[in-house]
Amino acid sequence: MKLAKVVASLAIGLIGMTIASCGSTGSDKAASSTTSVSPRLDRATAKAVNLSATDLPGWKQTPNTSTSSDQAMASRLATCAGAKDPSVVDVVDVNSPNFDQGQTEVSSDVTMVKTHADGIADLEALQSSKLDACVQQIAVPELKKELPVGATLSNLQINPIHPTGLPQDSFALRLDATVAIPQAGSVSISSDEIGFLSGRAEIELQASQVQGGVPSQVLEQRLLALLVTRAQRNVA
């Protein structure tokens, strides 16, 4: 599901809680000497919260990685939208694998930031009126570079959605787009990004659907409930 991954990666990059994922490598960031955070413990917390193969039995599992250009775009998006640079505030950023079944792809991401206040600042950036302009100026040109030769992108929109079961300090957005591919026709893609803040943990669920409408609300609610429960158990 290459096209779904491209657009889902864009959605992660623009509307992720830190505006910094884009398929993270999960590498540890240098923690400030003035804080008591532990990258080792934070990584263990992130892994305990993230989705795993047991949550999606029978789904195809693939690695969820990023490139240096993805990370550079994430930093530019963060600066544009008014958030702090992820390299400054993130302690660890850990993705689940990508899970695919039919035309649907899902994944999760847990970013541990240095302080709860850093997480609140990131959440406020998501609600900024600057976000749409940042998407158009920075992310859309990068997305177009990743499309197959001759393919075109149109009808890209990002709008809030209102799933049930969202905890406090949360957001939910949907990215819709159409990709026209020479000799293959048009492909509609809908990608949801649902996230919440728990202590220092910024937790996100990504779900994408190629053709056939929008991601399943039933699936999203089930996986969101898992993430919320794990955050309550594992995040101090």
Accessible surface in RSA format (square Angstrom, percent):
REM  Atomic radii and reference values for relative SASA: ProtOr
REM  Chains: A
REM  Algorithm: Lee & Richards
REM  Probe-radius: 1.40
REM  Slices: 20
REM RES _ NUM      All-atoms   Total-Side   Main-Chain    Non-polar    All polar
REM                ABS   REL    ABS   REL    ABS   REL    ABS   REL    ABS   REL
RES MET A   1    79.26  41.0  14.49   9.6  64.77 154.2  29.58  25.1  49.68  65.8
RES LYS A   2   139.62  68.1 127.70  78.4  11.92  28.4  88.51  79.7  51.11  54.4
RES LEU A   3    24.57  13.7  22.55  16.1   2.02   5.1  22.55  15.8   2.02   5.4
RES ALA A   4     0.00   0.0   0.00   0.0   0.00   0.0   0.00   0.0   0.00   0.0
RES LYS A   5    39.54  19.3  39.54  24.3   0.00   0.0  38.58  34.7   0.96   1.0
RES VAL A   6     4.56   3.0   1.49   1.3   3.06   7.4   2.79   2.4   1.77   4.8
RES VAL A   7     0.00   0.0   0.00   0.0   0.00   0.0   0.00   0.0   0.00   0.0
RES ALA A   8     5.33   4.9   5.04   7.8   0.29   0.7   5.16   7.3   0.17   0.5
RES SER A   9    17.78  15.0  17.70  23.6   0.08   0.2  12.91  27.5   4.87   6.8
RES LEU A  10     6.08   3.4   2.79   2.0   3.29   8.3   5.33   3.7   0.75   2.0
RES ALA A  11     0.45   0.4   0.45   0.7   0.00   0.0   0.45   0.6   0.00   0.0
RES ILE A  12     3.44   2.0   3.44   2.6   0.00   0.0   3.44   2.5   0.00   0.0
RES GLY A  13     0.00   0.0   0.00   N/A   0.00   0.0   0.00   0.0   0.00   0.0
RES LEU A  14     0.00   0.0   0.00   0.0   0.00   0.0   0.00   0.0   0.00   0.0
RES ILE A  15     0.00   0.0   0.00   0.0   0.00   0.0   0.00   0.0   0.00   0.0
RES GLY A  16     0.00   0.0   0.00   N/A   0.00   0.0   0.00   0.0   0.00   0.0
RES MET A  17     0.00   0.0   0.00   0.0   0.00   0.0   0.00   0.0   0.00   0.0
RES THR A  18     1.63   1.2   0.95   1.0   0.69   1.6   0.95   1.3   0.69   1.0
RES ILE A  19     0.24   0.1   0.24   0.2   0.00   0.0   0.24   0.2   0.00   0.0
RES ALA A  20    10.09   9.3   1.76   2.7   8.33  18.9   1.76   2.5   8.33  22.1
RES SER A  21     1.34   1.1   0.00   0.0   1.34   3.1   0.00   0.0   1.34   1.9
RES CYS A  22     4.85   3.7   3.18   3.5   1.67   3.9   0.43   1.1   4.42   4.8
RES GLY A  23     0.04   0.1   0.00   N/A   0.04   0.1   0.00   0.0   0.04   0.1
RES SER A  24     9.84   8.3   5.67   7.6   4.17   9.6   4.98  10.6   4.86   6.8
RES THR A  25    74.48  53.0  41.08  41.6  33.40  79.6  41.45  55.7  33.03  49.9
RES GLY A  26     8.03   9.9   0.00   N/A   8.03   9.9   5.82  16.0   2.21   4.9
RES SER A  27    60.16  50.8  50.57  67.5   9.59  22.1  44.38  94.5  15.78  22.1
RES ASP A  28    75.14  52.6  47.57  47.4  27.56  65.2  20.22  47.6  54.92  54.8
RES LYS A  29    48.27  23.6  42.59  26.1   5.69  13.5  38.99  35.1   9.28   9.9
RES ALA A  30    91.23  83.9  66.11 102.0  25.12  57.1  77.05 108.5  14.18  37.6
RES ALA A  31    34.86  32.1   9.95  15.3  24.92  56.7  10.08  14.2  24.78  65.6
RES SER A  32    34.87  29.5  22.11  29.5  12.76  29.4  20.52  43.7  14.35  20.1
RES SER A  33   118.61 100.2  75.95 101.4  42.66  98.3  58.53 124.6  60.08  84.2
RES THR A  34   125.55  89.3  86.86  88.1  38.68  92.2  80.08 107.6  45.47  68.7
RES THR A  35    43.11  30.7  19.42  19.7  23.70  56.5  26.56  35.7  16.55  25.0
RES SER A  36   117.15  99.0  81.96 109.4  35.19  81.1  54.89 116.9  62.26  87.2
RES VAL A  37    24.38  16.0   6.65   6.0  17.74  42.7  10.49   9.1  13.89  37.7
RES SER A  38    32.54  27.5  27.81  37.1   4.73  10.9  21.72  46.2  10.82  15.2
RES PRO A  39    39.54  28.8  39.54  36.0   0.00   0.0  39.54  32.6   0.00   0.0
RES ARG A  40   175.42  73.7 166.37  84.8   9.04  21.5  81.83 111.8  93.59  56.7
RES LEU A  41    98.04  54.6  96.64  69.1   1.39   3.5  96.76  68.0   1.27   3.4
RES ASP A  42     6.40   4.5   6.40   6.4   0.00   0.0   0.00   0.0   6.40   6.4
RES ARG A  43    52.85  22.2  52.85  26.9   0.00   0.0  31.22  42.7  21.63  13.1
RES ALA A  44    57.92  53.3  47.40  73.1  10.52  23.9  52.57  74.0   5.35  14.2
RES THR A  45    25.74  18.3  21.60  21.9   4.14   9.9   4.64   6.2  21.10  31.9
RES ALA A  46     0.00   0.0   0.00   0.0   0.00   0.0   0.00   0.0   0.00   0.0
RES LYS A  47   129.92  63.4 111.08  68.2  18.84  44.9  63.07  56.8  66.85  71.2
RES ALA A  48    47.87  44.0  24.16  37.3  23.71  53.9  36.43  51.3  11.45  30.3
RES VAL A  49     0.00   0.0   0.00   0.0   0.00   0.0   0.00   0.0   0.00   0.0
RES ASN A  50     9.34   6.4   5.86   5.7   3.48   8.4   5.36  12.9   3.99   3.9
RES LEU A  51     4.17   2.3   0.00   0.0   4.17  10.5   0.00   0.0   4.17  11.2
RES SER A  52    46.88  39.6  44.72  59.7   2.17   5.0  39.29  83.7   7.59  10.6
RES ALA A  53    53.30  49.0  45.94  70.9   7.37  16.8  46.59  65.6   6.71  17.8
RES THR A  54   117.97  83.9  91.72  93.0  26.25  62.6  86.04 115.6  31.93  48.3
RES ASP A  55    11.83   8.3   6.92   6.9   4.91  11.6   3.97   9.4   7.86   7.8
RES LEU A  56     2.43   1.4   0.00   0.0   2.43   6.1   0.39   0.3   2.04   5.5
RES PRO A  57   102.39  74.6  83.43  76.1  18.96  68.9  89.48  73.9  12.92  80.3
RES GLY A  58    79.29  97.8   0.00   N/A  79.29  97.8  40.17 110.2  39.12  87.6
RES TRP A  59    41.35  16.6  22.93  11.1  18.42  43.2  11.37   6.1  29.97  48.6
RES LYS A  60   141.95  69.2 130.97  80.4  10.98  26.1  82.94  74.7  59.00  62.8
RES GLN A  61    97.67  54.6  72.17  52.7  25.49  60.7  19.21  40.9  78.46  59.5
RES THR A  62    42.88  30.5  41.26  41.8   1.62   3.9  36.54  49.1   6.34   9.6
RES PRO A  63   112.25  81.8  91.33  83.3  20.92  76.1  99.58  82.2  12.67  78.8
RES ASN A  64    14.05   9.7   1.50   1.5  12.54  30.2   1.07   2.6  12.98  12.5
RES THR A  65    93.86  66.8  81.00  82.1  12.86  30.6  48.84  65.6  45.02  68.1
RES SER A  66    16.15  13.6   0.00   0.0  16.15  37.2   1.70   3.6  14.45  20.2
RES THR A  67    77.97  55.5  71.54  72.5   6.43  15.3  76.49 102.7   1.48   2.2
RES SER A  68    93.20  78.8  80.77 107.8  12.43  28.6  47.76 101.7  45.44  63.7
RES SER A  69    70.17  59.3  59.85  79.9  10.32  23.8  46.92  99.9  23.25  32.6
RES ASP A  70    26.38  18.5  25.28  25.2   1.10   2.6   1.63   3.8  24.75  24.7
RES GLN A  71    76.33  42.7  71.18  52.0   5.15  12.3  33.97  72.3  42.36  32.1
RES ALA A  72    55.97  51.5  46.01  71.0   9.96  22.7  54.48  76.7   1.49   3.9
RES MET A  73    11.62   6.0   9.97   6.6   1.64   3.9  10.22   8.7   1.40   1.8
RES ALA A  74     2.50   2.3   2.50   3.9   0.00   0.0   2.50   3.5   0.00   0.0
RES SER A  75    32.22  27.2  31.69  42.3   0.53   1.2  17.01  36.2  15.21  21.3
RES ARG A  76   121.05  50.8 114.17  58.2   6.88  16.4  51.18  69.9  69.87  42.3
RES LEU A  77     0.68   0.4   0.58   0.4   0.10   0.2   0.58   0.4   0.10   0.3
RES ALA A  78     0.00   0.0   0.00   0.0   0.00   0.0   0.00   0.0   0.00   0.0
RES THR A  79    97.86  69.6  82.10  83.2  15.76  37.6  68.07  91.4  29.79  45.0
RES CYS A  80    37.90  28.7  21.42  23.9  16.48  38.7  15.65  39.6  22.25  24.0
RES ALA A  81     2.85   2.6   0.37   0.6   2.48   5.6   0.37   0.5   2.48   6.6
RES GLY A  82    54.51  67.2   0.00   N/A  54.51  67.2  23.36  64.1  31.15  69.8
RES ALA A  83    10.65   9.8   0.00   0.0  10.65  24.2   1.19   1.7   9.45  25.0
RES LYS A  84   107.80  52.6  99.94  61.3   7.86  18.7  66.00  59.4  41.80  44.5
RES ASP A  85    46.26  32.4  40.04  39.9   6.22  14.7  13.03  30.7  33.23  33.1
RES PRO A  86     9.57   7.0   9.32   8.5   0.25   0.9   9.57   7.9   0.00   0.0
RES SER A  87    71.96  60.8  53.87  71.9  18.09  41.7  39.46  84.0  32.50  45.5
RES VAL A  88    87.16  57.4  82.48  74.7   4.68  11.3  86.85  75.5   0.31   0.9
RES VAL A  89     5.15   3.4   5.15   4.7   0.00   0.0   5.15   4.5   0.00   0.0
RES ASP A  90     0.57   0.4   0.45   0.5   0.11   0.3   0.00   0.0   0.57   0.6
RES VAL A  91     0.00   0.0   0.00   0.0   0.00   0.0   0.00   0.0   0.00   0.0
RES VAL A  92     0.00   0.0   0.00   0.0   0.00   0.0   0.00   0.0   0.00   0.0
RES ASP A  93     2.90   2.0   2.90   2.9   0.00   0.0   0.11   0.3   2.78   2.8
RES VAL A  94    11.42   7.5  11.42  10.3   0.00   0.0  11.42   9.9   0.00   0.0
RES ASN A  95    25.13  17.3   5.04   4.9  20.08  48.4   2.72   6.5  22.41  21.7
RES SER A  96     3.40   2.9   0.00   0.0   3.40   7.8   2.97   6.3   0.42   0.6
RES PRO A  97    37.82  27.6  34.64  31.6   3.18  11.6  37.08  30.6   0.74   4.6
RES ASN A  98     5.94   4.1   5.94   5.7   0.00   0.0   0.00   0.0   5.94   5.7
RES PHE A  99     0.80   0.4   0.80   0.5   0.00   0.0   0.80   0.5   0.00   0.0
RES ASP A 100    21.29  14.9  18.40  18.3   2.89   6.8  13.77  32.4   7.52   7.5
RES GLN A 101    91.56  51.2  81.63  59.7   9.93  23.6  31.97  68.1  59.59  45.2
RES GLY A 102    65.06  80.2   0.00   N/A  65.06  80.2  40.34 110.7  24.71  55.4
RES GLN A 103    95.59  53.5  90.91  66.4   4.68  11.1  31.54  67.1  64.05  48.6
RES THR A 104    19.63  14.0  19.63  19.9   0.00   0.0   4.28   5.8  15.35  23.2
RES GLU A 105    11.89   6.8  10.61   8.0   1.28   3.1   2.36   4.6   9.54   7.8
RES VAL A 106     1.51   1.0   0.25   0.2   1.26   3.0   1.51   1.3   0.00   0.0
RES SER A 107     4.77   4.0   4.69   6.3   0.08   0.2   0.29   0.6   4.48   6.3
RES SER A 108     0.04   0.0   0.00   0.0   0.04   0.1   0.00   0.0   0.04   0.1
RES ASP A 109     0.00   0.0   0.00   0.0   0.00   0.0   0.00   0.0   0.00   0.0
RES VAL A 110     0.00   0.0   0.00   0.0   0.00   0.0   0.00   0.0   0.00   0.0
RES THR A 111     0.00   0.0   0.00   0.0   0.00   0.0   0.00   0.0   0.00   0.0
RES MET A 112     6.01   3.1   6.01   4.0   0.00   0.0   6.01   5.1   0.00   0.0
RES VAL A 113     0.00   0.0   0.00   0.0   0.00   0.0   0.00   0.0   0.00   0.0
RES LYS A 114    32.67  15.9  28.59  17.5   4.09   9.7  11.22  10.1  21.46  22.9
RES THR A 115    56.97  40.5  54.23  55.0   2.74   6.5  54.27  72.9   2.70   4.1
RES HIS A 116    82.68  45.2  78.50  54.6   4.18  10.7  62.00  63.9  20.68  24.1
RES ALA A 117    69.78  64.2  59.23  91.4  10.55  24.0  63.15  88.9   6.63  17.6
RES ASP A 118    11.00   7.7  10.04  10.0   0.96   2.3   0.55   1.3  10.46  10.4
RES GLY A 119     0.00   0.0   0.00   N/A   0.00   0.0   0.00   0.0   0.00   0.0
RES ILE A 120    52.77  30.0  52.77  39.3   0.00   0.0  52.77  38.0   0.00   0.0
RES ALA A 121    31.27  28.7  26.90  41.5   4.36   9.9  28.27  39.8   2.99   7.9
RES ASP A 122     1.91   1.3   1.91   1.9   0.00   0.0   0.00   0.0   1.91   1.9
RES LEU A 123    12.02   6.7  12.02   8.6   0.00   0.0  12.02   8.4   0.00   0.0
RES GLU A 124   106.23  61.0  99.01  74.9   7.21  17.2  35.92  69.5  70.30  57.4
RES ALA A 125     5.20   4.8   0.27   0.4   4.93  11.2   4.75   6.7   0.45   1.2
RES LEU A 126    10.27   5.7   1.07   0.8   9.20  23.1   1.07   0.8   9.20  24.7
RES GLN A 127   124.75  69.8  89.51  65.4  35.24  83.9  44.21  94.1  80.53  61.1
RES SER A 128    33.38  28.2  16.10  21.5  17.29  39.8  20.03  42.7  13.35  18.7
RES SER A 129   114.68  96.9  77.82 103.9  36.86  84.9  59.40 126.5  55.27  77.4
RES LYS A 130   117.96  57.5 113.31  69.5   4.65  11.1  72.39  65.2  45.57  48.5
RES LEU A 131    15.20   8.5  15.20  10.9   0.00   0.0  15.20  10.7   0.00   0.0
RES ASP A 132    85.83  60.1  81.53  81.1   4.30  10.2  35.47  83.5  50.35  50.2
RES ALA A 133    46.75  43.0  40.02  61.8   6.73  15.3  45.59  64.2   1.16   3.1
RES CYS A 134     0.87   0.7   0.87   1.0   0.00   0.0   0.14   0.4   0.73   0.8
RES VAL A 135     0.22   0.1   0.22   0.2   0.00   0.0   0.22   0.2   0.00   0.0
RES GLN A 136    81.24  45.4  70.48  51.5  10.76  25.6  34.89  74.3  46.35  35.2
RES GLN A 137   119.63  66.9  97.29  71.1  22.34  53.2  40.88  87.0  78.75  59.7
RES ILE A 138    15.89   9.0  14.46  10.8   1.42   3.4  14.96  10.8   0.93   2.5
RES ALA A 139     0.00   0.0   0.00   0.0   0.00   0.0   0.00   0.0   0.00   0.0
RES VAL A 140    13.22   8.7  13.22  12.0   0.00   0.0  13.22  11.5   0.00   0.0
RES PRO A 141    56.85  41.4  51.04  46.5   5.81  21.1  54.83  45.3   2.01  12.5
RES GLU A 142    40.77  23.4  40.00  30.3   0.77   1.8   6.31  12.2  34.46  28.1
RES LEU A 143     3.55   2.0   1.08   0.8   2.47   6.2   2.89   2.0   0.66   1.8
RES LYS A 144   111.98  54.6  97.82  60.0  14.16  33.7  46.40  41.8  65.58  69.9
RES LYS A 145   152.80  74.5 116.85  71.7  35.96  85.6  85.74  77.2  67.06  71.4
RES GLU A 146    83.91  48.2  63.94  48.4  19.97  47.6  34.17  66.1  49.74  40.6
RES LEU A 147    15.22   8.5   1.91   1.4  13.31  33.5   1.91   1.3  13.31  35.8
RES PRO A 148    57.78  42.1  42.95  39.2  14.83  53.9  54.90  45.3   2.89  17.9
RES VAL A 149   152.05 100.1 128.78 116.6  23.27  56.1 135.27 117.5  16.78  45.5
RES GLY A 150    50.77  62.6   0.00   N/A  50.77  62.6  30.55  83.8  20.21  45.3
RES ALA A 151    16.31  15.0   0.00   0.0  16.31  37.1   0.00   0.0  16.31  43.2
RES THR A 152    81.81  58.2  77.79  78.9   4.02   9.6  68.27  91.7  13.54  20.5
RES LEU A 153    22.93  12.8   2.78   2.0  20.15  50.6   2.78   2.0  20.15  54.2
RES SER A 154    52.79  44.6  45.11  60.2   7.68  17.7  41.03  87.4  11.76  16.5
RES ASN A 155   104.82  72.3  82.76  80.0  22.06  53.1  27.06  65.1  77.77  75.2
RES LEU A 156    27.45  15.3   8.94   6.4  18.51  46.5   8.94   6.3  18.51  49.8
RES GLN A 157   106.21  59.4 101.23  74.0   4.98  11.8  26.75  56.9  79.45  60.3
RES ILE A 158    33.68  19.2  10.25   7.6  23.43  56.5  10.25   7.4  23.43  63.6
RES ASN A 159    68.07  46.9  67.83  65.6   0.24   0.6  19.92  47.9  48.15  46.5
RES PRO A 160    88.08  64.2  75.51  68.8  12.57  45.7  75.51  62.3  12.57  78.1
RES ILE A 161    28.25  16.1  20.76  15.5   7.49  18.1  23.79  17.1   4.46  12.1
RES HIS A 162   161.83  88.4 131.25  91.2  30.58  78.2  94.44  97.3  67.39  78.4
RES PRO A 163    27.37  19.9   7.97   7.3  19.40  70.5  17.55  14.5   9.82  61.0
RES THR A 164    92.01  65.4  84.29  85.5   7.71  18.4  80.72 108.4  11.29  17.1
RES GLY A 165    61.46  75.8   0.00   N/A  61.46  75.8  40.30 110.6  21.16  47.4
RES LEU A 166    57.13  31.8  28.47  20.4  28.66  72.0  28.47  20.0  28.66  77.1
RES PRO A 167    40.64  29.6  23.73  21.6  16.90  61.4  36.39  30.0   4.25  26.4
RES GLN A 168   153.92  86.1 133.35  97.5  20.57  49.0  51.69 110.0 102.23  77.5
RES ASP A 169    47.39  33.2  36.36  36.2  11.03  26.1   4.67  11.0  42.72  42.6
RES SER A 170    26.81  22.7   9.34  12.5  17.47  40.2   0.00   0.0  26.81  37.6
RES PHE A 171    16.02   8.0   8.40   5.2   7.62  19.8  16.02   9.7   0.00   0.0
RES ALA A 172     7.28   6.7   0.29   0.5   6.99  15.9   0.29   0.4   6.99  18.5
RES LEU A 173    22.59  12.6  22.59  16.2   0.00   0.0  22.59  15.9   0.00   0.0
RES ARG A 174    40.31  16.9  40.26  20.5   0.05   0.1   6.83   9.3  33.48  20.3
RES LEU A 175     0.00   0.0   0.00   0.0   0.00   0.0   0.00   0.0   0.00   0.0
RES ASP A 176    48.65  34.1  48.65  48.4   0.00   0.0  22.88  53.8  25.77  25.7
RES ALA A 177     4.13   3.8   0.00   0.0   4.13   9.4   1.06   1.5   3.07   8.1
RES THR A 178    29.57  21.0  29.57  30.0   0.00   0.0  15.29  20.5  14.28  21.6
RES VAL A 179     0.00   0.0   0.00   0.0   0.00   0.0   0.00   0.0   0.00   0.0
RES ALA A 180    38.60  35.5  36.85  56.9   1.75   4.0  37.20  52.4   1.40   3.7
RES ILE A 181    38.34  21.8  33.25  24.8   5.09  12.3  34.22  24.6   4.13  11.2
RES PRO A 182    73.39  53.5  50.22  45.8  23.18  84.3  62.55  51.6  10.85  67.4
RES GLN A 183   198.71 111.1 140.55 102.7  58.17 138.5  60.50 128.8 138.21 104.8
RES ALA A 184    72.80  66.9  34.04  52.5  38.76  88.2  44.84  63.1  27.96  74.1
RES GLY A 185    43.16  53.2   0.00   N/A  43.16  53.2  38.06 104.4   5.10  11.4
RES SER A 186    69.26  58.5  48.96  65.3  20.29  46.7  24.22  51.6  45.04  63.1
RES VAL A 187    21.63  14.2  21.63  19.6   0.00   0.0  21.63  18.8   0.00   0.0
RES SER A 188    51.66  43.7  49.87  66.6   1.79   4.1  37.71  80.3  13.95  19.5
RES ILE A 189     3.61   2.1   0.00   0.0   3.61   8.7   1.34   1.0   2.27   6.2
RES SER A 190     6.09   5.1   5.64   7.5   0.45   1.0   5.64  12.0   0.45   0.6
RES SER A 191     0.43   0.4   0.43   0.6   0.00   0.0   0.00   0.0   0.43   0.6
RES ASP A 192     0.74   0.5   0.54   0.5   0.19   0.5   0.54   1.3   0.19   0.2
RES GLU A 193     0.27   0.2   0.27   0.2   0.00   0.0   0.00   0.0   0.27   0.2
RES ILE A 194     1.63   0.9   1.03   0.8   0.60   1.5   1.03   0.7   0.60   1.6
RES GLY A 195     0.00   0.0   0.00   N/A   0.00   0.0   0.00   0.0   0.00   0.0
RES PHE A 196     5.51   2.8   5.51   3.4   0.00   0.0   5.51   3.3   0.00   0.0
RES LEU A 197    10.96   6.1   0.00   0.0  10.96  27.6   0.00   0.0  10.96  29.5
RES SER A 198    27.19  23.0  21.80  29.1   5.39  12.4  10.68  22.7  16.51  23.1
RES GLY A 199    29.50  36.4   0.00   N/A  29.50  36.4  19.12  52.5  10.38  23.2
RES ARG A 200    59.57  25.0  58.06  29.6   1.50   3.6  21.86  29.9  37.71  22.9
RES ALA A 201     0.00   0.0   0.00   0.0   0.00   0.0   0.00   0.0   0.00   0.0
RES GLU A 202     0.00   0.0   0.00   0.0   0.00   0.0   0.00   0.0   0.00   0.0
RES ILE A 203     0.06   0.0   0.00   0.0   0.06   0.1   0.00   0.0   0.06   0.2
RES GLU A 204     0.33   0.2   0.00   0.0   0.33   0.8   0.33   0.6   0.00   0.0
RES LEU A 205     1.23   0.7   0.63   0.5   0.60   1.5   0.63   0.4   0.60   1.6
RES GLN A 206     4.81   2.7   4.55   3.3   0.26   0.6   3.92   8.3   0.89   0.7
RES ALA A 207     1.28   1.2   0.78   1.2   0.50   1.1   1.09   1.5   0.19   0.5
RES SER A 208     1.17   1.0   1.16   1.5   0.02   0.0   0.14   0.3   1.04   1.5
RES GLN A 209    25.85  14.5  25.62  18.7   0.23   0.5   1.00   2.1  24.84  18.8
RES VAL A 210    14.79   9.7  14.55  13.2   0.24   0.6  14.55  12.6   0.24   0.7
RES GLN A 211    77.93  43.6  77.17  56.4   0.76   1.8  36.38  77.4  41.55  31.5
RES GLY A 212    76.50  94.3   0.00   N/A  76.50  94.3  42.27 116.0  34.22  76.6
RES GLY A 213    49.98  61.6   0.00   N/A  49.98  61.6  36.53 100.3  13.45  30.1
RES VAL A 214    69.31  45.6  55.52  50.3  13.79  33.2  55.52  48.2  13.79  37.4
RES PRO A 215     0.84   0.6   0.05   0.0   0.80   2.9   0.05   0.0   0.80   4.9
RES SER A 216    53.24  45.0  40.93  54.6  12.31  28.4  39.73  84.6  13.51  18.9
RES GLN A 217   114.90  64.3 109.64  80.1   5.25  12.5  28.52  60.7  86.38  65.5
RES VAL A 218   120.56  79.3 117.78 106.6   2.78   6.7 118.89 103.3   1.67   4.5
RES LEU A 219    24.60  13.7  21.65  15.5   2.95   7.4  24.34  17.1   0.27   0.7
RES GLU A 220     5.10   2.9   4.71   3.6   0.39   0.9   2.04   3.9   3.06   2.5
RES GLN A 221    62.80  35.1  56.65  41.4   6.14  14.6  17.10  36.4  45.69  34.7
RES ARG A 222   108.08  45.4  98.81  50.4   9.26  22.1  66.04  90.2  42.04  25.5
RES LEU A 223     0.53   0.3   0.53   0.4   0.00   0.0   0.53   0.4   0.00   0.0
RES LEU A 224     3.03   1.7   3.03   2.2   0.00   0.0   3.03   2.1   0.00   0.0
RES ALA A 225    56.99  52.4  48.99  75.6   8.01  18.2  56.02  78.9   0.97   2.6
RES LEU A 226    52.98  29.5  51.83  37.1   1.15   2.9  52.73  37.0   0.25   0.7
RES LEU A 227     0.51   0.3   0.51   0.4   0.00   0.0   0.51   0.4   0.00   0.0
RES VAL A 228    25.29  16.6  25.24  22.8   0.06   0.1  25.24  21.9   0.06   0.2
RES THR A 229    51.56  36.7  51.55  52.3   0.01   0.0  26.84  36.1  24.72  37.4
RES ARG A 230    42.88  18.0  42.88  21.9   0.00   0.0  10.23  14.0  32.65  19.8
RES ALA A 231     1.92   1.8   1.54   2.4   0.38   0.9   1.54   2.2   0.38   1.0
RES GLN A 232   137.95  77.1 104.19  76.1  33.76  80.4  45.71  97.3  92.24  70.0
RES ARG A 233   189.25  79.5 150.00  76.5  39.25  93.5  52.98  72.4 136.27  82.6
RES ASN A 234    58.61  40.4  38.02  36.7  20.59  49.6   6.83  16.4  51.78  50.0
RES VAL A 235    22.81  15.0   3.33   3.0  19.48  46.9   4.26   3.7  18.55  50.3
RES ALA A 236   134.35 123.5  71.64 110.6  62.72 142.7 111.38 156.9  22.97  60.8
END  Absolute sums over single chains surface
CHAIN  1 A    10144.2       7741.5       2402.7       5838.2       4305.9
END  Absolute sums over all chains
TOTAL         10144.2       7741.5       2402.7       5838.2       4305.9
